[in-house]
Structure formats: C-alpha cells, structure tokens
Amino acid sequence: MKSKITLILGIIDALLVTAVIGMLILNGINSQTVEPRFDTKKVIKEANTSKDPKQPHLYTGAIDKPITITPKNDAESDAAAKEETVSERPSASSVYSGNVEDDITRIRAQWQTIQDNLNHYQMVDAGSGITHYCEDVNGVPVIRKAVVKTSGASEEYFYEYTDGTYEPFFIFVTGTDLREDRYYFADYQLIRWIEAKQGGTIHDLDTANPEYVQRGETYLDKAFSAIGM
C-alpha cells in the first residue's frame, strides 16, 4: 500500500515539475515579444491619395504643420516650360576683343531681320508700359524685341536668343525732347554709343569716359529688366 502511495506522489511531483517548467518557458517567450517602436517625428502619413492631378495632396507630420503640395498636370507643365525662356542674367566672359565695324554690320542685319518680321511675331502686353514681340521657336515664345514706354519717352530693346540665353545687342532710346541715342552691344559689352545730343557723336569702346561706362551698365540692366530678368 505504501509503495502505491509513493508511486502516486512521485507522479504528481513529476507533473508539477513539468507544469512549472512549461510555465517558465512560456513566460520567457512572452517576455521576448517586444512591440515595434516608431519615431513619430519621422512618420509622415498621406491624408489624401486622390489621383486627380488638380487635387492638392495634403501631408502631415507628427510635429510639423500640414504642407499642401499641388502637382501640375501635363498641360500645365508644358505651358510652364513654354513660358520659361528667361534664365539668370549672363555676363561678359572676357574683355571685348572683336572688330567693332564687323559687329556693327552684324547687329544692323539682326535689327533689320527683326523689324522685317514684326508682323509675324506675337505681341504681348507685359504690363507697366512694356510690350514684348515674341517669335515662336519650336513652340516656345522667344522675345525678340521689347518696347518700354514711359511719360512720352520710349526705349526699344533687341535680343539674340541662343541655347536658352538672351543677349541684348541693340537699344534705341527716344527721349521726351525727341533726342535719340543708340547703343550697340557685343558679348554684353557696350561697343558703340551714338550720342544724339552732340549731333550724332560716335563713341566706340570709350571706356575712359565715365558716362559711357555708366550708360552701358544702365541700359544693359534695363534690357534684362524689360524681359523680367
């Protein structure tokens, strides 16, 4: 009888030990389960997933204010590309070393070409008394001439356009007293100024004359401003 009781107690002890070991193993597994943590400062959730290209997409971060981004559709992007014919202002690459008379001949031919084609250009009111004459170049409106009128005076600016870069080459200015001044540029440098008030006095590369230098800088700046540069 005692041997049976001893056997039963041994079995019970074994079961208890097994149960305890099982619980310890289970607790160990649970203690190793860690929920993933996220840096909320880096999490950005998309609040609007509309595929409509005109519909703004709203994004919000954990600590930042909402930012609205409005994508352009293809038509708007094309239109923006066509308007984007004006870039940063270029500058002279070096001291002028050309032949003045040769460049004057070239400039007069370019001026004549533009004047002869004005009726084929699109006339655009740019505001503030400024009118642009634009040539269609592969679907892109390129400004060939800009006219600025203020208080009875007028300034006419003529441009070359090469590889996305504008270069003013001739400026014709009429004052309120009907005085006319002509400015010829090559490589963004004034190479000739015909001074009307002195009966048509010609200044070629007169860089020792402060007025000549100042006028060259002033009208080159005005030429770029007339086309929004």
Backbone torsions as a table, in degrees:
resi	resn	phi	psi	omega
1	MET	NA	-45.4	179.8
2	LYS	-62.6	-36.5	-179.2
3	SER	-65.2	-36.0	178.6
4	LYS	-67.9	-42.0	179.5
5	ILE	-63.0	-42.3	179.1
6	THR	-61.0	-41.5	179.5
7	LEU	-63.0	-44.1	-179.6
8	ILE	-62.7	-44.1	179.3
9	LEU	-62.5	-36.5	178.8
10	GLY	-64.6	-40.2	179.4
11	ILE	-65.0	-42.9	179.2
12	ILE	-60.8	-43.9	179.0
13	ASP	-60.1	-40.8	-179.4
14	ALA	-64.6	-41.8	179.1
15	LEU	-63.6	-41.0	179.7
16	LEU	-63.5	-43.5	179.4
17	VAL	-61.6	-42.4	179.3
18	THR	-62.7	-41.2	179.6
19	ALA	-64.2	-41.3	180.0
20	VAL	-64.4	-44.3	179.5
21	ILE	-61.3	-41.3	179.2
22	GLY	-62.2	-42.0	179.4
23	MET	-64.9	-39.7	179.0
24	LEU	-63.3	-41.8	178.7
25	ILE	-63.2	-43.4	-179.8
26	LEU	-63.3	-43.0	179.0
27	ASN	-64.1	-36.2	178.8
28	GLY	-64.9	-41.1	178.4
29	ILE	-65.2	-44.3	-179.3
30	ASN	-63.8	-36.7	-178.3
31	SER	-68.5	-19.4	179.5
32	GLN	-89.8	-5.0	-179.6
33	THR	-85.8	110.8	-176.3
34	VAL	-118.0	128.5	178.0
35	GLU	-68.8	137.8	-180.0
36	PRO	-64.8	141.4	178.8
37	ARG	-107.5	145.1	-179.8
38	PHE	-124.1	142.6	174.0
39	ASP	-79.9	104.3	-174.0
40	THR	-64.7	-19.3	178.7
41	LYS	-71.8	-21.3	-177.4
42	LYS	-101.6	-6.5	-176.9
43	VAL	-86.3	124.4	177.3
44	ILE	-121.1	122.0	-177.9
45	LYS	-103.6	136.4	176.9
46	GLU	-85.3	118.3	-176.3
47	ALA	-92.1	-16.1	-178.4
48	ASN	-137.9	116.5	-176.6
49	THR	-111.2	25.4	180.0
50	SER	-61.0	140.2	178.6
51	LYS	-91.2	-1.1	179.2
52	ASP	-67.6	116.7	-176.2
53	PRO	-63.0	-19.3	178.9
54	LYS	-91.4	-9.7	-177.4
55	GLN	-85.0	123.2	179.2
56	PRO	-60.9	148.2	175.6
57	HIS	-106.2	124.6	-176.0
58	LEU	-102.4	124.4	177.2
59	TYR	-118.3	144.3	178.6
60	THR	-137.7	137.1	178.2
61	GLY	-102.6	175.0	-176.4
62	ALA	-67.8	-34.1	-176.3
63	ILE	-123.0	-12.3	-177.2
64	ASP	-91.0	160.7	174.9
65	LYS	-74.7	154.7	178.5
66	PRO	-59.9	142.0	178.3
67	ILE	-118.4	127.2	179.2
68	THR	-101.3	124.9	179.1
69	ILE	-117.9	120.8	-179.6
70	THR	-105.7	105.4	179.7
71	PRO	-72.8	151.0	176.7
72	LYS	-94.0	142.6	174.7
73	ASN	-80.6	176.7	-174.4
74	ASP	-61.1	-40.3	-178.5
75	ALA	-63.9	-41.7	179.9
76	GLU	-67.0	-38.3	179.2
77	SER	-65.4	-40.9	178.5
78	ASP	-63.2	-42.2	-179.9
79	ALA	-63.9	-40.9	179.2
80	ALA	-64.7	-38.5	179.6
81	ALA	-64.8	-37.8	-179.8
82	LYS	-67.6	-32.9	-178.9
83	GLU	-80.0	-18.5	-173.1
84	GLU	-86.0	68.9	177.7
85	THR	-107.8	2.3	-178.7
86	VAL	-115.1	125.9	-179.3
87	SER	-119.0	-160.5	179.7
88	GLU	-69.2	155.3	-179.4
89	ARG	-68.0	128.9	173.4
90	PRO	-82.7	174.5	178.6
91	SER	-141.9	167.3	-179.0
92	ALA	-61.7	135.8	-178.1
93	SER	-82.4	-24.9	-177.9
94	SER	-163.0	178.1	175.6
95	VAL	-68.7	138.0	-177.6
96	TYR	-58.1	130.7	-179.0
97	SER	-134.0	14.9	-178.3
98	GLY	-84.9	-172.5	176.9
99	ASN	-102.3	119.7	-173.6
100	VAL	-59.6	-47.9	-176.3
101	GLU	-64.4	-38.8	177.8
102	ASP	-63.6	-43.0	-179.9
103	ASP	-68.5	-36.2	177.9
104	ILE	-63.1	-41.9	178.0
105	THR	-61.1	-43.9	178.4
106	ARG	-63.6	-44.0	-177.8
107	ILE	-63.1	-42.7	179.7
108	ARG	-63.5	-36.6	178.4
109	ALA	-68.0	-40.3	177.9
110	GLN	-65.2	-42.9	178.8
111	TRP	-59.8	-45.1	-178.8
112	GLN	-63.2	-38.6	178.6
113	THR	-61.8	-43.6	179.3
114	ILE	-65.5	-45.8	179.8
115	GLN	-60.6	-38.8	-179.1
116	ASP	-69.4	-21.6	-175.8
117	ASN	-108.7	10.6	-177.3
118	LEU	-56.8	-36.7	-179.1
119	ASN	-68.9	-14.9	179.3
120	HIS	-96.7	-7.6	-179.7
121	TYR	-91.1	156.3	175.7
122	GLN	-85.8	126.6	179.1
123	MET	-90.9	123.7	-174.9
124	VAL	-122.4	127.2	175.6
125	ASP	-81.1	109.1	-177.5
126	ALA	-90.9	1.7	179.3
127	GLY	84.3	164.6	178.6
128	SER	56.4	34.1	177.6
129	GLY	76.9	15.8	-177.2
130	ILE	-108.1	132.4	176.8
131	THR	-122.3	131.8	177.7
132	HIS	-106.2	140.8	172.3
133	TYR	-111.3	114.1	-170.2
134	CYS	-113.4	133.2	174.9
135	GLU	-97.9	137.9	177.7
136	ASP	-81.3	114.0	178.6
137	VAL	-117.2	99.9	-178.4
138	ASN	55.2	41.8	177.6
139	GLY	85.0	-0.1	-179.5
140	VAL	-110.4	125.2	178.5
141	PRO	-74.6	114.1	-179.6
142	VAL	-105.5	126.7	-179.2
143	ILE	-74.8	121.6	177.6
144	ARG	-102.7	-29.0	-178.3
145	LYS	-147.2	140.8	174.9
146	ALA	-128.5	133.3	179.5
147	VAL	-117.3	126.9	179.7
148	VAL	-117.2	122.0	179.9
149	LYS	-118.7	127.5	179.0
150	THR	-145.5	123.6	172.4
151	SER	48.8	47.4	175.8
152	GLY	86.7	-11.9	177.7
153	ALA	-99.8	160.1	177.5
154	SER	-143.3	149.4	177.9
155	GLU	-132.3	129.5	179.7
156	GLU	-115.9	127.2	-177.4
157	TYR	-117.3	134.7	-178.5
158	PHE	-120.6	139.9	-170.7
159	TYR	-130.0	143.2	162.1
160	GLU	-91.6	154.7	177.8
161	TYR	-140.0	112.2	-176.8
162	THR	-135.2	125.2	176.5
163	ASP	51.5	43.6	175.9
164	GLY	80.2	9.8	-176.7
165	THR	-121.4	131.8	176.4
166	TYR	-91.5	141.7	175.2
167	GLU	-136.6	109.7	175.9
168	PRO	-65.3	135.9	-179.6
169	PHE	-124.8	-18.0	178.5
170	PHE	-152.0	139.0	178.9
171	ILE	-133.6	129.9	-179.7
172	PHE	-119.4	119.9	-174.3
173	VAL	-118.3	128.3	175.2
174	THR	-116.0	121.0	-178.4
175	GLY	-86.7	174.9	180.0
176	THR	-65.2	-22.4	177.7
177	ASP	-93.0	15.8	-179.4
178	LEU	66.5	14.2	174.4
179	ARG	-68.5	140.4	-179.6
180	GLU	-121.3	130.3	175.0
181	ASP	-123.3	142.5	179.5
182	ARG	-122.8	134.9	-179.2
183	TYR	-126.1	125.8	-179.6
184	TYR	-111.8	130.5	-177.3
185	PHE	-122.4	144.8	171.9
186	ALA	-139.5	129.6	-177.5
187	ASP	53.5	42.8	176.1
188	TYR	64.4	21.8	178.7
189	GLN	-125.9	138.1	178.2
190	LEU	-71.0	120.7	-179.9
191	ILE	-109.2	-19.6	176.4
192	ARG	-151.4	134.5	172.1
193	TRP	-126.4	119.9	175.2
194	ILE	-97.2	111.7	-173.1
195	GLU	-91.2	107.3	-173.2
196	ALA	-66.0	-35.8	-173.2
197	LYS	-67.2	-16.1	178.0
198	GLN	-103.5	26.0	177.7
199	GLY	73.6	27.9	176.9
200	GLY	91.4	27.0	178.2
201	THR	-59.7	132.7	-178.0
202	ILE	-102.0	126.8	175.5
203	HIS	-113.3	115.2	177.1
204	ASP	-109.6	120.0	177.8
205	LEU	48.6	43.4	-176.5
206	ASP	-85.1	59.2	-173.6
207	THR	-70.9	-11.6	176.4
208	ALA	-82.1	-8.7	-179.8
209	ASN	-95.2	112.1	-177.5
210	PRO	-56.8	-36.8	-179.8
211	GLU	-66.4	-39.4	177.8
212	TYR	-60.2	-47.6	-179.5
213	VAL	-63.2	-45.0	-178.9
214	GLN	-63.5	-43.0	179.3
215	ARG	-64.4	-39.4	177.7
216	GLY	-59.8	-45.6	179.9
217	GLU	-67.9	-42.5	-177.0
218	THR	-63.6	-48.5	-175.5
219	TYR	-77.0	-25.9	173.2
220	LEU	-67.2	-40.7	176.9
221	ASP	-64.1	-41.7	178.4
222	LYS	-64.4	-36.1	-179.5
223	ALA	-63.2	-41.2	178.2
224	PHE	-71.6	-40.0	179.6
225	SER	-62.3	-33.1	-178.2
226	ALA	-65.1	-20.2	177.8
227	ILE	-114.7	19.5	172.5
228	GLY	80.4	23.9	178.7
229	MET	-107.2	NA	NA
